[in-house]
Amino acid sequence: MEINILYAFGALLGGAVLGGAFFVALRINVKLYADGRVLPAIVLHMLRSIISIAGFIGFAALGALPLIVSLGGFLVARHIMIR
């Protein structure tokens, strides 16, 4: 089995973008909850979860390597956003 570096890099970048979007939405979600705007916060929470799940299902459909590498990209985005 040949591992294509660009294919893995694309999955890493895709996971990082997915993670970045997830954590930006999480920041907005926290502000909405803190401001007492519960309904928009719940809707955003649901959308954030659905998009993340759909993204990882898409990576899983491509195979184990893209799924694992995209999770690594997601964790890199988490580390950057939490700092």
Backbone as JSON, one array per atom type, in Angstrom:
{
  "sequence": "MEINILYAFGALLGGAVLGGAFFVALRINVKLYADGRVLPAIVLHMLRSIISIAGFIGFAALGALPLIVSLGGFLVARHIMIR",
  "N": [[0.84, -1.18, 0.0], [0.62, 2.11, -0.91], [1.34, 5.2, 0.51], [0.12, 8.3, 0.0], [1.6, 11.33, 0.3], [0.57, 13.91, -0.13], [-2.13, 13.39, -0.05], [-2.45, 12.63, 2.64], [-1.62, 15.02, 3.83], [-3.63, 16.71, 2.93], [-5.81, 15.66, 4.34], [-4.95, 16.25, 6.92], [-4.94, 19.05, 6.83], [-7.64, 19.47, 6.26], [-8.79, 18.44, 8.61], [-7.75, 20.28, 10.42], [-8.98, 22.63, 9.59], [-11.64, 21.93, 10.02], [-11.52, 21.6, 12.81], [-10.76, 24.21, 13.57], [-13.02, 25.69, 12.77], [-14.88, 24.45, 14.43], [-14.01, 25.2, 17.03], [-14.09, 27.98, 16.92], [-16.81, 28.33, 16.6], [-17.54, 27.24, 19.04], [-16.58, 29.18, 20.81], [-18.27, 31.33, 20.15], [-20.63, 30.12, 20.87], [-20.4, 29.88, 23.67], [-20.45, 32.59, 24.37], [-23.06, 33.21, 23.6], [-24.58, 31.59, 25.35], [-23.75, 32.76, 27.77], [-24.81, 35.29, 27.53], [-27.43, 34.77, 27.84], [-28.93, 34.0, 25.69], [-30.46, 31.51, 24.87], [-31.84, 29.84, 22.96], [-30.66, 30.46, 20.32], [-28.1, 29.6, 21.02], [-28.43, 26.86, 21.5], [-29.19, 26.0, 18.95], [-26.86, 26.64, 17.48], [-25.08, 24.98, 18.83], [-26.07, 22.45, 18.12], [-25.7, 22.55, 15.31], [-22.92, 22.81, 15.2], [-22.11, 20.36, 16.27], [-23.28, 18.54, 14.42], [-22.0, 19.22, 12.0], [-19.33, 18.63, 12.62], [-19.48, 15.87, 13.14], [-20.38, 14.98, 10.63], [-18.19, 15.73, 9.07], [-16.11, 14.08, 10.09], [-17.22, 11.59, 9.51], [-17.13, 11.72, 6.76], [-14.32, 11.76, 6.38], [-13.77, 9.22, 7.42], [-14.98, 7.66, 5.51], [-13.15, 7.82, 3.5], [-11.09, 6.3, 4.4], [-8.93, 4.69, 6.88], [-6.48, 6.01, 7.37], [-6.87, 8.78, 6.45], [-8.85, 9.47, 8.33], [-7.56, 9.24, 10.84], [-5.43, 11.03, 10.53], [-6.83, 13.4, 10.05], [-8.06, 13.72, 12.5], [-5.79, 14.28, 13.98], [-5.19, 16.81, 12.88], [-7.43, 18.19, 13.76], [-6.94, 18.16, 16.51], [-4.61, 19.68, 16.59], [-5.63, 22.15, 15.81], [-7.27, 22.56, 18.03], [-5.35, 22.84, 20.04], [-4.12, 25.22, 19.22], [-6.28, 27.05, 19.31], [-7.0, 27.04, 22.01], [-4.91, 28.2, 23.34]],
  "CA": [[0.0, 0.0, 0.0], [1.4, 3.34, -1.03], [0.74, 6.33, 1.2], [0.34, 9.54, -0.72], [1.86, 12.41, 1.27], [-0.37, 15.02, -0.37], [-3.43, 12.9, 0.42], [-2.42, 12.73, 4.11], [-1.55, 16.44, 4.17], [-4.97, 17.25, 2.7], [-6.64, 15.24, 5.47], [-4.49, 17.02, 8.07], [-5.43, 20.41, 6.64], [-9.1, 19.41, 6.41], [-9.08, 18.28, 10.04], [-7.43, 21.53, 11.1], [-10.05, 23.59, 9.24], [-12.82, 21.47, 10.76], [-11.29, 21.93, 14.22], [-10.8, 25.66, 13.73], [-14.42, 26.1, 12.71], [-15.54, 23.94, 15.63], [-13.66, 25.96, 18.22], [-14.62, 29.35, 16.76], [-18.24, 28.22, 16.92], [-17.64, 27.02, 20.48], [-16.4, 30.48, 21.45], [-19.53, 32.06, 19.94], [-21.63, 29.4, 21.65], [-20.23, 30.27, 25.07], [-20.95, 33.97, 24.51], [-24.52, 33.18, 23.52], [-25.08, 31.07, 26.63], [-23.46, 33.74, 28.82], [-25.72, 36.43, 27.35], [-28.79, 34.32, 28.1], [-29.62, 33.72, 24.42], [-30.39, 30.06, 24.92], [-32.29, 29.19, 21.71], [-29.59, 30.49, 19.31], [-26.98, 28.81, 21.5], [-28.74, 25.45, 21.29], [-29.14, 25.76, 17.51], [-25.45, 26.63, 17.1], [-24.5, 23.77, 19.42], [-26.49, 21.33, 17.27], [-25.01, 22.68, 14.02], [-21.49, 22.53, 15.43], [-21.97, 18.91, 16.44], [-23.64, 17.86, 13.17], [-20.95, 19.47, 11.01], [-18.14, 17.88, 13.03], [-19.75, 14.45, 12.92], [-20.41, 14.75, 9.18], [-16.82, 15.83, 8.58], [-15.36, 12.88, 10.44], [-17.78, 10.48, 8.73], [-16.54, 11.87, 5.43], [-12.93, 11.29, 6.43], [-13.81, 7.78, 7.63], [-15.33, 7.03, 4.23], [-11.94, 7.8, 2.69], [-10.19, 5.28, 4.93], [-8.44, 4.86, 8.24], [-5.42, 7.02, 7.41], [-7.41, 10.15, 6.48], [-9.58, 9.69, 9.58], [-6.6, 9.44, 11.93], [-4.67, 12.27, 10.27], [-7.74, 14.53, 10.24], [-8.2, 13.9, 13.95], [-4.59, 15.0, 14.38], [-5.38, 18.21, 12.5], [-8.44, 18.74, 14.68], [-6.27, 18.38, 17.8], [-3.7, 20.82, 16.41], [-6.49, 23.35, 15.88], [-7.68, 22.7, 19.44], [-4.22, 23.37, 20.79], [-3.92, 26.62, 18.81], [-7.41, 27.86, 19.76], [-7.07, 27.1, 23.48], [-3.82, 29.04, 23.84]],
  "C": [[0.88, 1.24, 0.0], [0.65, 4.48, -0.35], [1.11, 7.6, 0.44], [0.45, 10.67, 0.3], [0.88, 13.56, 1.09], [-1.77, 14.65, 0.11], [-3.52, 13.03, 1.95], [-2.38, 14.2, 4.54], [-2.91, 17.11, 3.98], [-5.92, 16.89, 3.84], [-6.25, 16.01, 6.73], [-5.03, 18.45, 8.0], [-6.95, 20.46, 6.81], [-9.52, 19.26, 7.87], [-8.81, 19.56, 10.81], [-8.5, 22.59, 10.82], [-11.32, 23.23, 9.99], [-12.69, 21.83, 12.24], [-11.34, 23.43, 14.47], [-12.23, 26.19, 13.71], [-15.18, 25.66, 13.96], [-15.26, 24.83, 16.83], [-14.03, 27.44, 18.12], [-16.1, 29.35, 17.1], [-18.45, 27.98, 18.41], [-17.5, 28.33, 21.24], [-17.68, 31.32, 21.33], [-20.63, 31.45, 20.79], [-21.57, 29.78, 23.13], [-20.75, 31.68, 25.31], [-22.47, 34.01, 24.47], [-25.13, 32.67, 24.82], [-24.89, 32.09, 27.75], [-24.39, 34.95, 28.74], [-27.18, 36.05, 27.57], [-29.59, 34.04, 26.83], [-29.57, 32.21, 24.18], [-30.78, 29.39, 23.6], [-31.23, 29.28, 20.61], [-28.38, 29.65, 19.72], [-27.21, 27.32, 21.26], [-28.67, 25.1, 19.8], [-27.68, 25.71, 17.03], [-24.75, 25.39, 17.62], [-24.82, 22.55, 18.55], [-25.76, 21.37, 15.93], [-23.53, 22.34, 14.14], [-21.25, 21.04, 15.54], [-22.22, 18.16, 15.14], [-22.54, 18.03, 12.13], [-19.68, 18.69, 11.35], [-18.32, 16.39, 12.77], [-19.74, 14.13, 11.43], [-19.0, 14.81, 8.58], [-16.02, 14.58, 8.87], [-15.92, 11.63, 9.76], [-17.23, 10.52, 7.31], [-15.1, 11.4, 5.38], [-12.87, 9.78, 6.63], [-14.15, 7.04, 6.34], [-14.12, 6.95, 3.3], [-10.93, 6.77, 3.17], [-9.69, 5.63, 6.32], [-7.38, 5.96, 8.33], [-5.97, 8.44, 7.38], [-8.18, 10.45, 7.77], [-8.61, 10.02, 10.72], [-5.85, 10.76, 11.76], [-5.56, 13.5, 10.45], [-8.0, 14.78, 11.72], [-6.97, 14.61, 14.52], [-4.67, 16.47, 14.06], [-6.37, 18.9, 13.4], [-7.79, 19.06, 16.03], [-5.26, 19.52, 17.73], [-4.49, 22.12, 16.49], [-6.95, 23.61, 17.31], [-6.55, 23.34, 20.25], [-4.0, 24.85, 20.47], [-5.04, 27.51, 19.38], [-7.46, 28.03, 21.27], [-5.99, 28.02, 24.05], [-4.22, 30.47, 23.94]]
}
